[in-house]
Amino acid sequence: MFNFRNTTAICPHCLRKIKLSDLKFYCVPDEDNRHEVRLSFVDKFKNRLPVCKRRYCRNHGLTIREASCRFCGESLPPQILFHDKFLSFCAVGVAGAGKSSYLTTLIHELKYSGLPYILQAMDVETTKHAQLNEQNVYEARHCLKGTEAGISPKPQLWTILDNSEKGDKIPTYALTIYDGAGEDCEHIDYTPLDSKISRYLSGARMLLIMFDPLLLPSVRSEIRFETLNASMATERQTSAPANMVSMVNSLANYIRRNCNISPGKRIDRRAAVVITKLDALTEMLNGFSSDAVILKESPHVKSRGFVDSDSQMVDLEIRDWLTRQGETAFLGAIDANFKDVRVFGVSSFGRPPDMQKRLARVRPHRVLDPLIWMLAGEGIIPTL
């Protein structure tokens, strides 16, 4: 059973530990009458949100719903303070790896997977972002455009309600999702990173290192031209293959510098290496066998736990495939830099887009596996 405890909240923007008194609260009856609401002694003693006390305000007596961090000034949903665990991951990879599409299908599948978790957006920005991307992918059936370089996307702020626990109070987990701009991470050695992306990379509890297999020359030579161009970002179709080994080493060195980790020490953080666009690899002669575990339906959702034997087999199959593609240096860079590594294979759409970048019915494959691995590591979901 989950034991409730007084955990320390973390600002998703500046990554400082925060408590009730570290927030500024505001009542906003309308844009012209925005005013600060201070905590009372009773509010601090009972660890509760304040209410508006302005006599003639139309929100008089209502609990405050807007706040900002006193350290960084960024807007925060006040309810972020009241969670039992604080989870975060940052998706990184070269431009065109499919991060935006993957994150969209990940959120959608988590909502409707049948797992005993209720997903709720904490703020308006997260709601709008998720709705727009889901409409584009699941309704309009269009491929998403990549994250623009040099711009740090706002973190997605979610609450996970753990409905597997019975009783008057159930566990709640704050999940922050950071989207690291691909071109920025690709050129991390010689291009100054946005300060926000820098904090996200250094502070996230898990890194999702997205690997686009279509950038490998050995893969390009075996896949039909139509599949290749339909599945790749337009700007990547004629570009030179990205050096994933250099990106991983540069990313690790960047984290070491920012976190004061010695050069010879592995980074004590979970690294999920995610091979994207798995659907495009099925036509390769030197691809995965038809009975490969990675091509089968993920067992984690039905089992309501992380099936470690399945995950380890997928890890072995992908490592074997990467070795056959001549990517042993990439695997070596991952294992040398990170202490806890697991390799996953996913398909965000289930099949490649057509030549006009339009999607058939979206049927994601294994997109929840990396997240379930993280939840198992946090003790939220059992390891089977």
Stockholm file with secondary structure:
# STOCKHOLM 1.0

chainA/1-384         MFNFRNTTAICPHCLRKIKLSDLKFYCVPDEDNRHEVRLSFVDKFKNRLPVCKRRYCRNHGLTIREASCRFCGESLPPQILFHDKFLSFCAVGVAGAGKSSYLTTLIHELKYSGLPYILQAMDVETTKHAQLNEQNVYEARHCLKGTEAGISPKPQLWTILDNSEKGDKIPTYALTIYDGAGEDCEHIDYTPLDSKISRYLSGARMLLIMFDPLLLPSVRSEIRFETLNASMATERQTSAPANMVSMVNSLANYIRRNCNISPGKRIDRRAAVVITKLDALTEMLNGFSSDAVILKESPHVKSRGFVDSDSQMVDLEIRDWLTRQGETAFLGAIDANFKDVRVFGVSSFGRPPDMQKRLARVRPHRVLDPLIWMLAGEGIIPTL
#=GR chainA/1-384 SS CCCCCCCCEECTTTCCEECGGGEEEEECSSGGGCEEECCCHHHHHHTCCCBCCCTTCTTTTCBCCEEEETTTCCEECGGGGSCSEEEEEEEEESTTSCHHHHHHHHHHHHHHSCSSEEEEESSHHHHHHHHHHHIIIIISCBCCCCCCTTCCCCCEEEEEEETTSCSSSCCEEEEEEEECCHHHHHTTTTSCCCHHHHHHHHHCSEEEEEECGGGSHHHHTTSCHHHHHHHSCGGGSSSCCCCHHHHHHHHHHHHHHHHTCCTTSCEEEEEEEEECCGGGGGGCTTSCCTTCGGGSCCSHHHHTSBCHHHHHHHHHHHHHHHHHTTCHHHHHHHHHHEEEEEEEECBSSSSCCCTTSBCCSCCCBSTTHHHHHHHHHTTSSCBC
#=GC SS_cons         CCCCCCCCEECTTTCCEECGGGEEEEECSSGGGCEEECCCHHHHHHTCCCBCCCTTCTTTTCBCCEEEETTTCCEECGGGGSCSEEEEEEEEESTTSCHHHHHHHHHHHHHHSCSSEEEEESSHHHHHHHHHHHIIIIISCBCCCCCCTTCCCCCEEEEEEETTSCSSSCCEEEEEEEECCHHHHHTTTTSCCCHHHHHHHHHCSEEEEEECGGGSHHHHTTSCHHHHHHHSCGGGSSSCCCCHHHHHHHHHHHHHHHHTCCTTSCEEEEEEEEECCGGGGGGCTTSCCTTCGGGSCCSHHHHTSBCHHHHHHHHHHHHHHHHHTTCHHHHHHHHHHEEEEEEEECBSSSSCCCTTSBCCSCCCBSTTHHHHHHHHHTTSSCBC
//
